[in-house]
């Protein structure tokens, strides 16, 4: 009987890991679909629930970027010639950017410099599992033609979650990334946030709407009603919300609040995964 229970536990663990991997691919597919819609490469929206088959087809349809000479305007914490590229899957060298009135913030970078910029914001916990939660998705997106930046806001007291200066300082850091790395004419980029990071993404959008091409929120917490937003100022940019139906932190009633803030919000759900859905 104990052997059967052990086998059952191993099967459940294997299925859980496989499901999280599939959800990461689905997330990439949804983001790429948004990018393709803006470029008029594809037509129509898919359904409101994440479909594994549809997401995989969206991912495979994305052309890979070819050949580039990487560059960085910030310092590398490992090597001045380090080349973070697609497929590093957590092995990208740590770098840091120097921001006026904030100081140094460490980050990882995936992809080629001339690619569309995505900045991903982590959750509030300083646990490595949370800080590095975006890495698998970042690696997948970089291999499909994006430059992905993963700042670690725990590396500076001014940006650290819980700090009274966090929101203001994080916005300065994001502005710096936009100036240094965004390839669009107005230095705009895609912003993504998970949990606490989702709230920070919303706050940045509230004050810098012209800098945000799209916003992706995964089980966002806080920042649902930035005081600077007015009913006539709701941003009309493409927006995507993803969460797991069994998440005990992000509750479904928040969806209607986010839909009121973001008129073009598309909602996708996963059947399970909890708040650690990534």
NUGUBA-424191 format. One record per residue (C-alpha): residue in one letter; x, y, z. Coordinates in steps of 0.02 Angstrom, whole numbers, padded with zeros to 5 digits, always signed. Layout:
residues N
AXYZ ...
This chain:
residues 278
X+00000+00000+00000 X+00142+00121+00044 X+00226+00082-00123 X+00064+00123-00215 X+00050+00288-00122 X+00230+00330-00166 X+00201+00293-00350 X+00042+00397-00347 X+00135+00543-00268 X+00272+00536-00399 X+00143+00532-00539 X+00054+00684-00466 X+00219+00779-00451 X+00265+00737-00631 X+00094+00793-00693 X+00107+00955-00594 X+00276+00997-00670 X+00214+00955-00844 X+00060+01064-00822 X+00164+01215-00766 X+00274+01194-00919 X+00122+01191-01033 X+00053+01347-00949 X+00218+01439-00980 X+00205+01395-01165 X+00023+01452-01166 X+00075+01617-01090 X+00205+01643-01226 X+00078+01598-01360 X-00047+01724-01293 X+00083+01863-01289 X+00144+01823-01464 X-00036+01824-01526 X-00056+02000-01457 X+00106+02052-01544 X+00048+01977-01707 X-00121+02063-01697 X-00039+02233-01679 X+00072+02197-01829 X-00078+02131-01927 X+00010+01965-01953 X-00141+01866-01893 X-00326+01898-01875 X-00456+01868-01742 X-00448+01827-01557 X-00447+01656-01480 X-00560+01598-01338 X-00561+01655-01158 X-00485+01495-01091 X-00305+01444-01124 X-00301+01308-01256 X-00139+01209-01258 X-00154+01163-01441 X-00196+01341-01496 X-00054+01414-01393 X+00072+01292-01465 X+00016+01334-01642 X+00033+01520-01605 X+00208+01493-01539 X+00264+01388-01687 X+00196+01516-01809 X+00311+01650-01740 X+00466+01674-01849 X+00632+01667-01758 X+00745+01818-01762 X+00911+01787-01850 X+01087+01853-01823 X+01129+02004-01717 X+01275+02081-01628 X+01219+02104-01448 X+01249+02265-01352 X+01218+02326-01176 X+01216+02503-01111 X+01231+02442-00932 X+01369+02353-00840 X+01382+02164-00827 X+01410+02093-00655 X+01501+01945-00730 X+01590+01997-00889 X+01594+02156-00996 X+01573+02050-01151 X+01437+01938-01086 X+01305+01895-01216 X+01137+01848-01141 X+01041+01764-01280 X+00888+01660-01318 X+00875+01494-01232 X+00981+01534-01078 X+00840+01472-00965 X+00906+01552-00805 X+01090+01554-00857 X+01088+01734-00918 X+01225+01834-00830 X+01173+01956-00695 X+01191+02138-00745 X+01149+02302-00664 X+01085+02470-00718 X+01124+02635-00633 X+00973+02748-00611 X+00979+02928-00551 X+00907+02953-00376 X+00886+02765-00358 X+01055+02682-00378 X+01097+02510-00445 X+00968+02377-00485 X+01021+02204-00542 X+00934+02116-00684 X+00946+01975-00810 X+00925+01996-00996 X+00872+01873-01130 X+00868+01900-01318 X+00940+02012-01452 X+00955+02200-01427 X+00858+02253-01582 X+00706+02149-01532 X+00542+02217-01457 X+00566+02247-01270 X+00473+02157-01131 X+00503+02199-00947 X+00441+02070-00822 X+00411+02114-00639 X+00418+01979-00506 X+00311+01952-00351 X+00341+02025-00178 X+00436+01881-00097 X+00626+01882-00105 X+00626+01693-00116 X+00730+01638-00267 X+00582+01536-00328 X+00480+01697-00341 X+00616+01813-00405 X+00662+01688-00541 X+00483+01636-00578 X+00482+01723-00748 X+00643+01645-00813 X+00567+01500-00909 X+00443+01616-00995 X+00582+01743-01030 X+00688+01611-01114 X+00543+01554-01223 X+00497+01731-01274 X+00677+01778-01314 X+00691+01629-01430 X+00538+01696-01522 X+00605+01868-01557 X+00590+01973-01399 X+00718+02059-01288 X+00665+02015-01110 X+00727+02105-00954 X+00701+02031-00780 X+00746+02159-00645 X+00771+02102-00467 X+00697+02242-00365 X+00756+02162-00202 X+00934+02217-00246 X+00902+02399-00203 X+00822+02465-00040 X+00729+02600-00138 X+00642+02474-00253 X+00623+02330-00130 X+00442+02272-00106 X+00372+02351+00051 X+00479+02507+00036 X+00386+02673+00042 X+00485+02727-00110 X+00462+02567-00210 X+00330+02624-00336 X+00413+02790-00376 X+00586+02712-00389 X+00527+02565-00495 X+00448+02686-00618 X+00617+02773-00637 X+00701+02605-00669 X+00571+02558-00799 X+00595+02727-00884 X+00782+02692-00890 X+00756+02522-00971 X+00638+02601-01098 X+00765+02735-01146 X+00910+02613-01158 X+00829+02462-01237 X+00662+02496-01320 X+00673+02500-01509 X+00509+02593-01540 X+00514+02777-01588 X+00433+02831-01424 X+00531+02706-01315 X+00374+02606-01280 X+00378+02424-01225 X+00276+02277-01162 X+00259+02264-00973 X+00217+02106-00878 X+00188+02082-00692 X+00152+01937-00576 X+00060+01963-00410 X+00143+02117-00328 X+00229+02147-00494 X+00059+02157-00578 X+00010+02299-00463 X+00173+02389-00505 X+00140+02364-00691 X-00032+02442-00672 X+00038+02591-00576 X+00168+02619-00711 X+00034+02612-00845 X-00072+02738-00750 X+00065+02870-00761 X+00155+02819-00919 X+00020+02756-01037 X+00112+02818-01191 X+00262+02709-01147 X+00165+02545-01135 X+00122+02449-01294 X+00036+02306-01203 X+00015+02245-01026 X+00011+02065-00965 X-00048+02029-00787 X-00031+01861-00701 X-00136+01852-00541 X-00101+02036-00504 X-00112+02107-00329 X-00132+02291-00284 X-00140+02442-00396 X-00312+02398-00465 X-00376+02576-00454 X-00233+02700-00476 X-00296+02869-00414 X-00228+02960-00567 X-00343+02864-00687 X-00505+02944-00747 X-00649+02861-00837 X-00604+02951-01000 X-00421+02901-00984 X-00437+02713-00981 X-00294+02650-01089 X-00353+02563-01248 X-00195+02458-01267 X-00202+02268-01285 X-00209+02192-01111 X-00202+02012-01053 X-00248+01936-00884 X-00200+01759-00836 X-00239+01668-00675 X-00274+01494-00608 X-00451+01453-00557 X-00389+01378-00392 X-00285+01532-00344 X-00325+01573-00162 X-00237+01743-00171 X-00306+01818-00331 X-00494+01805-00324 X-00610+01804-00477 X-00707+01958-00420 X-00551+02061-00462 X-00578+02022-00646 X-00722+02145-00661 X-00617+02282-00580 X-00477+02253-00705 X-00599+02248-00850 X-00664+02419-00797 X-00486+02487-00797 X-00432+02404-00959 X-00568+02405-01093 X-00470+02289-01208 X-00431+02163-01073 X-00428+01981-01129 X-00446+01851-00991 X-00370+01677-00994 X-00377+01550-00855 X-00289+01389-00808 X-00386+01253-00718 X-00255+01235-00582 X-00087+01299-00525 X-00135+01413-00383 X-00041+01575-00356 X+00118+01488-00416 X+00042+01460-00586 X+00201+01508-00678 
